[in-house]
């Protein structure tokens, strides 16, 4: 479909060039009729012009309409491609985790793709039209301009089709000067897109963290930070203004001279009687078409600079995703026929390759409830990410039972935009839940006030308190009914009594689910029949060690 659309658009653009050739010939006949004061010929040419203009308008309208159709189809295809690559194998997470030089991937997907498609179609079709125009009018200009004889003493030099050579030299000089004057615009356009995206991201981040900023009273610091980012935009814009001014001085001057230059060059033949007024106007028109086609680079340098910056940002993004996808996984997570989750000799490192946990060995059997503890900064949450297959820094392997379902609940739950129903069931249930089931689970998690708002759409991350968000995440677990449930301080925003009640609820409603918890509070020990501790040696490197089972034992589960 896309190739068919492009073929039709190209054909329409070639049709426009053909009409320009006809219009050039019409110039000769029309102006000769004026010079000869031939009213019948004059009226005939006016009628002929009406038909030419009508055809030109119709072709121009449908050429634009079909180009816009191709543009949105191409943008949809590219957007799906980039989003697919970005989301595959958690590339979006690893790009951020590794401090990639690919800034603002959201802006590259949302804006750069749109600019790329729009500019590529405009530039390529315009270049095609100008190329066809050049070769279409070359023959006309060559035949109309005749030969120029330059006396050289007793000899003379005859230059056939001299106006073509004049147009070639004129355009070549203009192209060379334009490149020298406007070359920095590529770099400036690239920086402009990055600075704009950085500023927009800072504004979005302020909006998403409005409560924290307000409680800290950090408005002055935020204003200073935003002013700094906007200052970068202003500085880059001033540089853009400076080089654009130079480019505009030259391009406008070049264009204005081009209006009169062909008439000046062809005037000697007119005054010598070699051509009539119609021939002069046709020659000037043909010269303008040829010179304009040859000067395409001069007239479109600014657009080309912006396009090049967009292409660089997209190709850089693509290269970064390819590099992430091609990197060998330091810590491999793979399915296993064994029923247990096994951590086999895993060395966990920080992104700067400093060791965090050494030679971790751990086996978790189905049905066990395991509590992972350790001092702050010992790597508990990083181990949580290792078990989830998110942490690439290090060596070793994690084997997970094939065909089982796992659910990971981080300390700060992710709540997507949209209906409350979709937020509670995120990322989708294997077996759909009825409204009554969802309401009952919300009530059990002490979120009964939300039971009647399932169809309400909102930014729930801002509407709900941290404690309510964690309760909602527990409700997800009750609906998902996973085989393995991992909780990283998943109820830390609640008081001890509420946290205990939620754990009791999990144990009662998910008796077949293996629960692995990371927590600081000792009150949760009774809900686990095994405890693993991360102990740090003097060099700060952590080691996994079995700790004594909770003294109270699992009896507290039914207390």
Secondary structure, 3 states (H helix, E strand, C coil): CHHHHHHHHHHHHHHHHHHHHHHHHHHHHHHHHHHCCCHHHHHHHHHHHHHHHHHHHHHHHHHHHHHHHHHHHHHHHHHHHHHHHHHHHHHHHHHHHCCCCCCCHHHHHHHHHHHHHHHHHHHHHHHHHHHHHHHHHHHHHHHHHCEEEEEECCEEEEEECHHHHHHHHHHHHHHHHHHHHHCCHHHHHHHHHHHHHHHHHHHHHHHHCHHHHHHHCCHHHHHHHHHHHHHHHHHHHHHHHHHHHHHHHHHHHHHHHHHHHHHHHHHHHHHCCCCCHHHHHHHHHHHHHHHHHHCHHHHCHHHHHHHHHHHHHHHHHHHHHHHHHHCCCCEEEEEECCCCEEEEEEEEECCCCCEEEEEEEEEECCCCEEEEEECCCCCHHHHHHHHCCCCCCEEEEEEEECCCCEEEECCCCCCCCEEHHHHHHCCCCCCCCCHHHHHHHHHHCCCHHHHHHCCCEECHHHHCCHHHHHHHHHHHHHHHCCCEEEEECCCCCCCHHHHHHHHHHHHHHCCCCEEEEECCCHHHHHHCCEEEEEEECCCCCEEEEEECCCCCHHHHHHC
